[in-house]
């Protein structure tokens, strides 16, 4: 079992994003984030699932070239959405 707050493994990410693989599904999740923010219960559940049950506190390191650090997971996820880089991990 993974430690709470750690990112999913590559295999877990494939499973997590399987339902979001189509860009329209991922963009729908991003639209929810943009409309309702990170405090929305559905958005929080997705964020918790993506991080083994705990939304990590900042700062967040990412695999995004040129933008390696974010103050928190919400900012990282929003940036990932606005750049249409849905499947980049922390």
Beta strands, then each sheet from edge to edge (+ up, - down):
strand 1: 60-61
strand 2: 69-70
sheet 1: 1+ 2-
end
